[in-house]
Amino acid sequence: MTHEKALTYANYLRLDTLLAQQQPLSAEHDELLFIVIHQVYELWFKQLRHELLHLRRSLFANDTPAAAATLKRVLTILKTLVAQVDILETMTPLSFSGFRARLEAASGFQSWQFRAVEFLLGHKRERVLADYPAGSAGRVELEKLLAEPSIYAAFLHYLQANGAAIPAAALARDPRLPTAPDSRVQEALLTVYRGRPVQAQLCERLVDLDEGLQEWRYRHVKMVERTIGAKPGTGGSAGAPYLRQTLFKPLFPDLWEIRDRL
């Protein structure tokens, strides 16, 4: 007679496996923190992918309550991502240098999950696919997301379903292209803000999302600058100079372009 193993907190969360994944390569005290922080980031990126896919489905389904609730959760996760930088900044440049060489070619630039989040949010660049081996799980997922509509594309369809005069060309835009400003879409957004308060609130939550990701990018840049200064990043990346180029580039430019006309 066989007995099924009782479900416990430990085996439900697979704690034995989870807690075995932190394997420092040096005796430096802060390396464990570095590993834990980045593994937690990857878990949050996984959750963001999960939520953003749900948000996209909700928008295409014209489900306003689900979209609003999902956006609220995404915004809360982004605040957590920013707060984690505070913890990482307790690591001094000297302690990081104690194990940095052990990282060899490993770099945060290789996070396919963060690229997936960017693709979902419309920041699409086909060239980044070359950073991942053909046939790998990350490459396959990114290729799929590159060819699918972004959150913003889904949002334009949602607005049209709620009476906004979104231009047909904007709705039929090639999903492989990054989001770009469109003066005709901006005119439609102005009418949304002036006459459709429910949809205008979702517009503002997208602005919050955009601002939240920009805040995380800024904190990330400053953390890198205080930790390694102008040195090249791990894995031979450009480090802080490259990261600075990503700052203040909106995900949803149309929503920012209309601010002075509201």
Backbone torsions as a table, in degrees:
resi	resn	phi	psi	omega
1	MET	NA	129.2	-178.8
2	THR	-100.2	149.2	178.4
3	HIS	-120.9	125.0	176.3
4	GLU	-68.8	142.0	178.7
5	LYS	-67.7	129.9	-179.4
6	ALA	-63.8	138.9	178.3
7	LEU	-72.4	126.8	178.0
8	THR	-125.9	168.5	175.6
9	TYR	-54.3	-45.0	-175.1
10	ALA	-67.4	-45.5	-176.8
11	ASN	-81.4	-24.6	173.7
12	TYR	-63.3	-43.0	180.0
13	LEU	-89.1	-1.4	-179.1
14	ARG	52.5	50.8	-173.8
15	LEU	-63.3	-36.7	179.4
16	ASP	-58.9	-44.1	178.6
17	THR	-68.9	-45.7	-177.6
18	LEU	-59.7	-47.3	-174.5
19	LEU	-77.3	-8.7	176.3
20	ALA	-89.3	-2.6	-174.6
21	GLN	-86.4	-5.4	179.5
22	GLN	-97.0	105.5	-174.2
23	GLN	-126.6	82.8	178.8
24	PRO	-58.0	147.0	-179.2
25	LEU	-100.2	-0.2	-178.6
26	SER	-139.8	177.5	176.0
27	ALA	-93.5	4.9	-178.9
28	GLU	-66.1	128.2	-175.3
29	HIS	-56.2	-40.7	-171.8
30	ASP	-81.7	-3.3	-178.9
31	GLU	-66.7	-34.9	177.6
32	LEU	-61.1	-43.2	177.4
33	LEU	-59.0	-45.1	-178.9
34	PHE	-58.8	-43.8	-179.9
35	ILE	-67.1	-48.1	-177.6
36	VAL	-59.7	-47.1	-178.9
37	ILE	-57.7	-46.5	-176.3
38	HIS	-72.8	-32.9	174.4
39	GLN	-66.9	-39.7	177.3
40	VAL	-64.9	-38.7	174.9
41	TYR	-56.6	-45.2	-178.9
42	GLU	-63.4	-36.0	176.3
43	LEU	-65.4	-41.1	177.4
44	TRP	-67.8	-35.9	176.0
45	PHE	-62.4	-38.9	176.9
46	LYS	-61.2	-43.4	179.1
47	GLN	-66.7	-38.5	177.3
48	LEU	-62.1	-42.7	176.5
49	ARG	-58.0	-45.8	179.9
50	HIS	-59.0	-46.0	-178.0
51	GLU	-71.2	-39.9	-178.3
52	LEU	-68.3	-35.8	175.0
53	LEU	-64.3	-39.1	176.9
54	HIS	-66.7	-39.7	177.7
55	LEU	-61.6	-43.4	-179.9
56	ARG	-62.7	-43.9	177.3
57	ARG	-61.4	-41.2	-178.9
58	SER	-64.1	-39.6	179.5
59	LEU	-67.2	-44.2	178.2
60	PHE	-65.4	-28.8	179.0
61	ALA	-86.1	1.0	-178.5
62	ASN	57.7	38.6	-179.3
63	ASP	-100.0	88.3	-175.4
64	THR	-62.4	-46.9	-179.5
65	PRO	-59.6	-41.8	179.8
66	ALA	-66.3	-41.0	179.4
67	ALA	-63.7	-43.5	-179.6
68	ALA	-64.6	-43.0	-180.0
69	ALA	-65.4	-39.4	-179.6
70	THR	-68.5	-40.1	177.0
71	LEU	-61.9	-39.9	178.0
72	LYS	-60.0	-42.4	179.5
73	ARG	-67.0	-42.5	179.1
74	VAL	-59.5	-43.6	179.9
75	LEU	-63.3	-37.0	178.9
76	THR	-68.8	-38.3	176.2
77	ILE	-63.5	-41.5	179.1
78	LEU	-60.8	-38.3	177.0
79	LYS	-63.0	-37.0	177.5
80	THR	-66.8	-40.0	177.7
81	LEU	-60.7	-41.6	178.5
82	VAL	-65.3	-42.9	-178.3
83	ALA	-62.6	-31.3	179.6
84	GLN	-64.8	-25.2	177.3
85	VAL	-62.3	-35.6	178.2
86	ASP	-57.9	-39.7	179.8
87	ILE	-68.8	-44.5	-178.2
88	LEU	-63.9	-30.3	-179.3
89	GLU	-74.1	-5.3	171.9
90	THR	-75.9	-9.8	176.0
91	MET	-85.2	124.2	-176.3
92	THR	-81.3	158.6	175.6
93	PRO	-56.4	-36.3	-179.2
94	LEU	-66.2	-42.9	-179.7
95	SER	-68.6	-35.9	177.3
96	PHE	-64.6	-41.1	-179.7
97	SER	-64.1	-18.7	179.8
98	GLY	-69.4	-19.9	178.1
99	PHE	-134.0	-0.3	-174.3
100	ARG	-57.9	-40.1	-177.8
101	ALA	-62.2	-25.7	-179.0
102	ARG	-70.2	-17.1	-177.3
103	LEU	-73.9	-18.4	178.1
104	GLU	50.0	-119.6	-175.3
105	ALA	-89.0	0.1	-177.8
106	ALA	-69.9	134.9	-177.8
107	SER	-152.1	147.1	175.3
108	GLY	-61.1	-21.1	177.1
109	PHE	-62.1	-17.6	-177.7
110	GLN	-87.7	3.2	-179.1
111	SER	-71.7	103.6	179.9
112	TRP	-70.2	-26.8	179.8
113	GLN	-66.9	-38.6	177.3
114	PHE	-66.9	-38.2	175.5
115	ARG	-61.8	-36.4	178.5
116	ALA	-63.9	-41.6	176.1
117	VAL	-60.6	-44.9	178.6
118	GLU	-60.0	-44.7	-179.4
119	PHE	-61.9	-43.4	178.7
120	LEU	-61.1	-33.5	-179.4
121	LEU	-86.8	4.2	173.6
122	GLY	96.5	-1.9	178.7
123	HIS	-88.1	77.3	-172.6
124	LYS	-101.0	131.6	175.6
125	ARG	-141.7	110.0	-177.3
126	GLU	-61.0	-27.4	-176.8
127	ARG	-62.1	-26.7	-177.2
128	VAL	-70.0	-16.1	178.0
129	LEU	-59.8	-29.6	-177.9
130	ALA	-64.9	-14.9	-179.8
131	ASP	-79.0	-5.5	-175.1
132	TYR	-126.6	136.7	-177.0
133	PRO	-59.3	139.5	177.3
134	ALA	-57.8	134.5	178.8
135	GLY	86.3	-9.5	178.6
136	SER	-70.6	157.1	-177.6
137	ALA	-58.4	-42.0	179.7
138	GLY	-64.1	-44.2	-179.6
139	ARG	-63.0	-43.4	-179.5
140	VAL	-62.1	-43.6	-179.9
141	GLU	-65.5	-41.5	-179.9
142	LEU	-67.2	-39.9	176.9
143	GLU	-61.0	-39.4	179.0
144	LYS	-65.3	-48.1	-178.1
145	LEU	-67.1	-32.2	178.6
146	LEU	-60.6	-36.7	-176.1
147	ALA	-88.3	-4.6	-177.8
148	GLU	-103.1	158.6	178.8
149	PRO	-62.8	146.6	176.7
150	SER	-82.6	173.9	174.6
151	ILE	-57.7	-42.2	-177.5
152	TYR	-66.7	-39.1	177.2
153	ALA	-61.8	-42.5	177.6
154	ALA	-63.3	-36.8	-179.4
155	PHE	-66.0	-38.2	177.4
156	LEU	-63.8	-39.6	176.3
157	HIS	-64.9	-38.7	177.2
158	TYR	-61.5	-45.2	179.8
159	LEU	-63.3	-40.9	177.9
160	GLN	-61.9	-40.5	179.4
161	ALA	-64.2	-18.8	179.5
162	ASN	-108.0	23.6	169.4
163	GLY	96.7	0.0	179.5
164	ALA	-78.7	143.4	-177.2
165	ALA	-86.8	70.3	178.9
166	ILE	-77.5	127.6	-178.3
167	PRO	-58.5	141.7	-179.3
168	ALA	-59.1	-36.4	-179.0
169	ALA	-63.7	-35.0	178.7
170	ALA	-69.5	-36.5	179.7
171	LEU	-72.0	-27.8	-177.1
172	ALA	-98.7	11.0	-175.6
173	ARG	-62.2	143.5	179.2
174	ASP	-56.3	119.4	-177.3
175	PRO	-66.6	-14.4	-179.7
176	ARG	-79.4	-11.3	-179.0
177	LEU	-87.2	146.7	175.2
178	PRO	-68.0	154.9	176.6
179	THR	-60.1	136.5	-179.7
180	ALA	-136.8	151.2	179.7
181	PRO	-64.3	147.5	-178.4
182	ASP	-141.9	115.8	-175.5
183	SER	-62.6	-31.5	-180.0
184	ARG	-70.8	-38.6	175.9
185	VAL	-64.9	-37.6	-179.7
186	GLN	-63.1	-38.2	177.0
187	GLU	-63.0	-40.8	178.4
188	ALA	-66.1	-38.0	179.0
189	LEU	-64.3	-36.7	178.2
190	LEU	-61.1	-39.0	178.5
191	THR	-69.7	-31.6	176.4
192	VAL	-63.9	-48.0	-179.5
193	TYR	-62.0	-34.4	-175.1
194	ARG	-87.2	-18.5	-174.4
195	GLY	-136.9	-3.8	-178.5
196	ARG	-132.3	80.6	-172.3
197	PRO	-60.5	-34.1	179.9
198	VAL	-65.7	-48.1	179.1
199	GLN	-68.2	-32.4	177.1
200	ALA	-62.9	-34.6	177.4
201	GLN	-64.9	-38.4	176.2
202	LEU	-67.3	-35.6	173.9
203	CYS	-55.8	-46.4	-178.5
204	GLU	-66.3	-33.3	177.7
205	ARG	-69.2	-33.0	174.8
206	LEU	-67.7	-36.6	174.7
207	VAL	-63.1	-41.6	176.3
208	ASP	-59.6	-42.7	179.2
209	LEU	-61.7	-47.1	178.7
210	ASP	-58.0	-47.4	-179.7
211	GLU	-64.3	-38.8	-179.8
212	GLY	-63.1	-42.1	178.8
213	LEU	-69.0	-37.6	176.7
214	GLN	-63.9	-37.2	177.6
215	GLU	-63.8	-42.5	178.6
216	TRP	-63.1	-42.0	178.4
217	ARG	-60.3	-43.6	-179.1
218	TYR	-62.7	-47.7	179.5
219	ARG	-62.4	-35.6	178.0
220	HIS	-64.1	-44.8	178.1
221	VAL	-59.6	-48.1	-177.9
222	LYS	-65.2	-35.1	176.9
223	MET	-64.2	-43.1	178.3
224	VAL	-63.9	-42.6	-179.6
225	GLU	-62.3	-41.7	-177.7
226	ARG	-76.1	-19.0	-178.1
227	THR	-92.4	-43.4	-178.1
228	ILE	-125.0	0.5	179.0
229	GLY	62.4	-131.2	-177.7
230	ALA	-94.8	8.8	178.5
231	LYS	-63.1	154.1	172.8
232	PRO	-60.4	150.8	178.5
233	GLY	-73.1	171.9	177.8
234	THR	-64.5	149.6	-178.8
235	GLY	74.2	11.6	179.1
236	GLY	82.8	8.2	178.0
237	SER	-69.8	166.2	-176.0
238	ALA	-74.5	-12.3	177.8
239	GLY	72.3	-141.1	-174.1
240	ALA	-57.9	-41.0	179.7
241	PRO	-57.1	-40.1	177.0
242	TYR	-67.2	-44.8	-177.3
243	LEU	-61.0	-35.9	179.0
244	ARG	-62.0	-29.4	179.8
245	GLN	-67.6	-20.2	-178.6
246	THR	-86.3	-7.1	-175.4
247	LEU	-75.5	148.0	171.0
248	PHE	59.4	29.1	173.6
249	LYS	-108.2	104.9	-173.0
250	PRO	-67.4	147.6	175.2
251	LEU	-77.3	-34.2	-175.5
252	PHE	-123.1	74.4	-171.8
253	PRO	-59.3	-32.9	-179.4
254	ASP	-59.0	-38.6	-178.0
255	LEU	-69.0	-22.8	176.8
256	TRP	-89.0	-34.3	-176.6
257	GLU	-63.8	-26.5	-175.0
258	ILE	-90.3	-1.7	-172.7
259	ARG	-57.4	-39.6	-176.8
260	ASP	-80.3	3.3	179.1
261	ARG	-113.1	3.4	-179.4
262	LEU	-90.8	NA	NA
